[in-house]
Amino acid sequence: MDKTISNLSHFEGQEITLKGWVYNKRAIGKIWFLILRDGTGLVQCVVVKGEVDESLFNLEAKLNQEDSVIVTGTIRKEPRSVGGYEIGVTGIKVVQHVTEEYPIGPKEHGPDFLMSNRHLWLRSKRQNAIIRVRHRVIKAIRDFFDQNEFTLVDSPMFTANAVEGTTDLFEVDYFDRSAYLTQSGQLYGEASAMAFGKIYVFGPTFRAEKSKTRRHLTEFWMVEPEMAFCDLDEDMDLAEQFVSYIVQECLEHCQEEFKILERDTSKLENIIPPFPRITYDEAAKLLIEKGADFTYGSDFGAPDETLLAEQYDKPVMIHRWPADIKAFYMKRDKDNNDLALGVDMIAPEGFGEIIGGGQREDNYETLVRRIRRHDLPMEPFQWYLDLRKYGSVPHAGFGLGVERTVAWITGTKHIRETIPYPRTMSRLEP
């Protein structure tokens, strides 16, 4: 087992060596304390005058924030210390002294400064905790689908066709033709589901949407399961089981991170199935009753989603939408052709939509008519239409946005903090 701060409990009473960076330091008379970080956590290292040689004790005056060091010492239990353990230091080797003042100090910094120094800001306690929760969310995503016999089938980043039109796509030169950065792996996911039954696509997606809200990025990660022989109700069953699993895994494994983030986890403990399900019509009626400035037939804006979420203590699933505001590939309700069998899942606490999905149109002639009606070029969709010619079946799926999910679980108000290096309209670096 590697010796890291995160597993110090396994080495109590032993002398070990840790490699890391100076997070902070302070001195009290004949004792000084080094807070060491190694990427897995923080630990207090105690240096006592008389127990070490003079040069080691005098090192405190020379150390700077983010100096890289190798610390040797004995692990002992100390409930008052961060992490419950501390190190009685016997040796410190400096790998590199920082000669310039570290840009991110204890004082307040503006968001633009912090984002411009994102490569350094990630070292901070809070940002580190958020990304660790993100890691757990991604692990839970993979574990859930692997445990439920889904096959990971990657979709291409370059595509010739758009999933929902080209208005918010990044167009790129592709040799002697144009291509687009993918906005979703769904169409390829449908093809893969016809080959494997149950699949998931997981990777980055791109939206050239000119939005500056705290809920939008131009590059974000999405996981998209797709299931053959599946209808809307079964799709919603899977979605609530999936989201509940992610939250419960984070509750089990991320308590230290939640403490750092001061997250009220009592609100997460209730995230277990069943989730409330309401139709679009019911949601629209509720909004109007609550005095929202909402017009039936339009999509929900952020204030609408927040108002709807406030009525529940779990994510709410809104299904059966006006067909005109949903994508061409959505199946229509057999009892009302004006309604699409789509579903959006809205997270509690004002974090907005985290899932969008639904049942797909599985009839060849119907899909051809839809493509024409949306004025989309037919040729790039020929392979997609083949799926309706050779063994077509009812099928459904959804996409979950990783960053929005992490924002909700961690209680982070701006989505830019939930991805290591965010891309927005105004930011392409670091």
N, C-alpha and C positions, 0 to 999 in steps of 0.2 A: 504494500500500500504506500502510495506517495505521501510524504509528510507535508501537509498543507494546513493552513489556519482552519479550514472547514472541518478537519478531522482530528483536531488536537486531543479530543477526549480519548482517543485510542493510544495516546503516548504519555499519559499522565505519569510523572515520576521519572521520565526518561529525558536524556539530553539529546536534543535534535538540532538540525540546522534548517532554517527557513530562508528562502530567497524572495526579496520583494522590494518595496519602496517606502520611504518615509512619508507617512500620512500626516503626522503631527508629532509634537514633542513638548514636554514641559519639565521644569526642574523645581524641586522642593528641598532646599538644603543639601544634604548629603545623598539624596536620591534623585535620579531623573528618569523620566518615562518616555519611551519611544512607542508611538502607535504605528505599527507596521501593517501594510496591506500587501497581499500577494495575489490579488485577483479573485480569491475565494472568500475573503473576509478580512476582518481587522483583529489584531491582537495587541495587548499592552505588553511591552518589553520593559523590565525593571532593571536599572543599573544602579548598584549600591557602592558608594565609596568605601574602600577597604576590602571589598570582595572581588574587585577587579583591579588591574594595574592602572597607574595614574593616566597613561595616555588614552586608555579606553574611557575612563571616567571623564576626561577633558574633551572627548569627541563631541559631546553634546553641543558645545559652542560652535562647532564647525558644520554640523549637519543642517541641511536645508530641506524644505518640502520637496518631495519627489526625488531626492537622492536615491539611487539604487544601492541596496545593501544586502549582505548575507549575514544573518544573525544566528548565533549558536547559544543555546541555553537549555535550562531544565523546565519542563512543563509542570505547572502546578495549578490546582483548582483555586479559583478566586471568584466567587459569585458577584463581587462588586465590579469586576472588570468586564469589558465588552466581550461577549461570547462565553463568559463564565470561566475562562482560563487565562493565565498569564505566563510569561517566560521570565525566569530568573537568568539574566544575561551573563554569559561567560566570555563572549567574543562577538565583535562586529567588524566585518570587512566592508569597506566602501568600494563599490564597483565603479560608480561615477558620481562626482560632486556636481550638483547643478550650480552653474556659475552666474546665471541670470535669475531674476526674481520670477517665480512661477506665476503665469498670468492670472490664474484663478485662485484667489485668496478667500479668506473668510468674509470679506465685505460683500455687499450686494452688487450683482452684475445684471445688466439689462439682457433680455432674451436674445437680441441680435448679436451681442458680444459673445454670449454663451454658445449660440449656434455657430458663429464663426470660429469658435474654439472647441467645436464638438469633439474633435479628436483627443482633446485633453479633458473636456467636461465629463466624458464617459468614466473617468477615474474617480469622480466624486461619489459619495456614499449613496445618494438618492438615485442618480442615473445608473449606477451599478446595480442597484436593487431592481429597478424597472427592467433592465435587460436580462437579469437573472429570471425574473418572472416570465418574460418573453420566452426564454429558453425552455422553461417548464411548460408553458402553453404549447410550444411547438412539439415538445416531446410527448405531451398528452395527446395532441392531434394524431401523431404517427402511431402511438400505442393504441388509441381507440380504433383506428381503421385496421391496423394490423391484427388486433385481437378479434375483429369482426369480419375477417376473411375478405377484406378489400385488397385489391392489387394496386400499387402505385404505378401509374402510367403517365409519364411526363408528356406535356404538350409543348409545341415549338413556341419560341419567343417571336419569331418572324411569321407573319401570316399574310395571306393575300386577300382575306376577307375579314369583315368586321362582324362582331357578334351582335352589336346593337347600333349599327350605323357608324359613320366615320367622323362625326362632328367632334369627338373628343379623343381621337387617335393620333399618335405620333407617326407621321409618314416619313419613311426613310428611302433613300436610293438603294435599290437592290439590283446591281449590275445594270441590265437594260430595261428594268421595270421598277415599279413602286411596290413597296411592302409596308406593313404596319407592325409596330410593336404591339404585342398582344394585350388586349383589355380583359381577356378571360380565356381560360383553357377549356371552356364548356363544350364547344362544338366538337373538339377532338375527344373530350371526355365521353361524349355520347357515342362516338365511334368505338372507343375503347371498351365501353360498357357492353356493346354488342359482341365484343370478342371475349371479355372476361367476366361478364355478369355484374360484378360490383367493383368499381375502381375509384381512385381519387387522384386528382391532379394537384400538385402543390408547388408553387413557385411565385416569382415576382410577376406583377402585372402593371400596366402603364395606362394612365388616363391623362390626356391633355386638356382636362377640364380646367377652365380659368377660374378657379375658386381659391379664395384665401382664408377659408374658415378653419377653425381648429380641428375639423373632422376630415380634412382632405390632404392627400399627398399625391404627387404625380407618379410616384413609384411605390407600390406597396405589395405585401404578400397576401396571397389568397389560397385557401384550400377548397377544392371543389369535388365532392363526391358525386358520383352518378351511378344509378342503379337501374338495371333492366328489370322488367316485370314489377314496376313500382308505380303507385299512384300518389296523388297529392297528400292524402292522409298518412300514408306510410312514410312519405318524405318528411312530413312534420314530426312524426314519431321519432325518426332518426335524428332530426335536428335538435329536439329537446334533450334526447339522451346524450348526444354529442356535447352540447354546451354544458350540460350538467356535469359530465365526466371531466371536462377541462377545469371547471371551477373547483370541483372536489379534489382533483389532483393538486391544484395550486394551494388549496387550504391545507392539504396534508404536508406539502413539501416546502412551502414558501413563507412560513410563519415569521422567520427572521426578517425577510424582505418586507413583509407587511408591517412589522413593527417600525422599521426604518421609514417606511412611507406613511406611517400613521393611518393605515387603512382600517376602516371599520369593517371587520370581517363578519360581523353578525349579519350584515346585509347579504353576504355571499353564501352563508350557511343554509339559506332558504332556497337556494337555486337547485331544486330537485324536481323531476317531473311529477305531475303534469304541469305544463305551462298553460296559461290562458290562451284561448284561440277565439278571435273575433273576425267577422267578415269586414271587408272594406266599407260596406254600407253601414255596419254597426259602428265602425270607427268614425266615419264621417258624421253620423248622427251624434255621437258622443262629443266630437269637437264643436259642432254647432251649438249643442246644449251648453257647453262650457264657455261659449262666447268667443271662440276662435274665429279669426278672419279667414275662413276656409270656403272654397268653392268645390262642390261635388264634381268629381271627374278629374281633379288635379292630383298631383303627387303630394305627399306630405313633406313639408319643410321641417327644418330642425325644431322650431317652436311647437309644431304639431306633434312631432314624435315625442318631444319632452312631455307635453300635456297628456298624451295617451299613456306614456310609461308611468306617469305619476298615479295612475289609477290602479296600479298593480305592484306587487312586491317581487315579481319574477319577470323574466322577459315575456313579452306578449307577441303572439304570432297573428299577423293580419293577412287574411287570405281572400281569394276571389276578388280580383281587382278589375276595374274597367279595362277592357281589352285594348283600348286606344292608347293607354299610357304604359303598356307592357310590350315586351319584345315580340317580334314576329313569330318566334318559334314556340310560344306558349300555347298549350292546349286550351281549348275553350270549355267552359262548363256545359255539360250536356243539357242542363235544364235552362240555361240562359246564355246564348251565344255572344252576348255583349260582355260577358265576364271571362277573364283569363284565370286559369288555375295556378296562379302565382301566390307566393307567400314571402312576406318580409318579417324578420324577427327584430323587435326593438328592445334594446337593453334597458334595464332600469337606471335610475339616477341621472337621466339626461344624457346618456352616452350614444343615443341614436341607433340607427340600423346596423346590426352586425351580420345579418344573414339575408340574402336574397336568393330566391329559387322558385321551383315549381315543377309542374308536370309538363313534358315537352310534347309538341304536336307530332304524332306518329303516322299520319296519313300523307301519302305522297302528293296527291292532287291538291289537298288543302294547303300544304306547305308551299307548293309552287305558286298558288294564288297569293299567298301572304308575301312572298319574296317580291313578286311583281307589284303588289299593292304598296309595299314600302319603297318601291323604286330602287331596289338593289340589283346589282348585276347578277345574272343567272349563272354565268360560267364558273366563278369562284366557288359556288355552292353545289356544283354537280356532285362532288364526292359526298357532301352532307346529305344530299337527296338520295344517294345510293342506299343510305341506311334505312330509308323508307321503302325501298324496292326489294331488299333482300332480307327477309325475316324480321320485319318491323314488329315491335312490341311496345306496350305502354312502358314509359320510363320517365324517371324524374331525378332531380338533384338540386344542389344549392351551392352557393359560394359563401364562405365565411372570411371576413377580413381580419387578418391577424392583428394589425395595429389597433383597430377599434376595439377588438376584444381585449387586448392587453390594457388599453386605456381604461376600459370599464373595470377590469379585475383589479388593477392597481390604483384606481381612483385618480388617474392622471388626466388633467383637464385639456392638455394640448397633445394631439396625436404625434407631433414632431418628436416628442420625447420617448416614444415607444418603439422607434426603429433606430439602429445604431447611427446611420448617416442619412438623415432625411433629405428627400428631394421635393422641392416645392417650386412654384412659379418663379420665385426670385432666388433660389439657392441650388447651385450645382457643386458647391464645395463647402467644407472639405469632403 
